[in-house]
Amino acid sequence: MPIIPAEKTFPGFMKTGSGKKIRYKTLAENFAELDRFFLEYLGSFNIPVVFQKKADSTGLQFGECQPYPFSVRISNHLDHRAATLFGKAPWEQYPIPVLDYFYGDVENTQISQNQIISLGLAPVEDLKFMNRLCTKINAVMRSFFDRRDASLIRCRCAFGKCEDRIVVCGEFIPPYFQVIGNPEFAGAGERYFDFEDAAHLKKYVDFLLNATKA
């Protein structure tokens, strides 16, 4: 497995699922600040993170580690596809969070736990530990946003291994990090997180930044 570089600089754009690049002037700085805040916040709950410090306004400093070639998406609410499949209301809350696994592109390469184990992407015990970490991360993040009158819809976690230690190295930024204020929840449609232009994305990022300062 490749080594995660010790420093990451955020680009000045976000790529959508369709491949479109959305830009605005302070996007890189905003993404770096969001990722820094939430990685430090998780670390304060004894969740192992690879983050070390902010390198500059658009970059973060990490410890070196080997990334696992898949990520884990935590969902607290049904998306439109799941709601239709199970005859539920869109965005109805799951009784317990649901974990999905993705190889490569987050949206189009869903895989199973059995594939992860069978193909040697991670040992069984490592995967079990990641699942436990995801449960703890979700509890911490949900509580954080509950106190701010908002709901964590879903987030993505990526993991790496530093020597024998599994660490969180994912990005807590759009489009992988989906939160909505409770006053807007009832009226929001299924495309709420489909960012189509810079104004839409910046409004959402500003909402997240304001939550970190509340």
Disulfide bonds with the S-S distance in Angstrom:
none
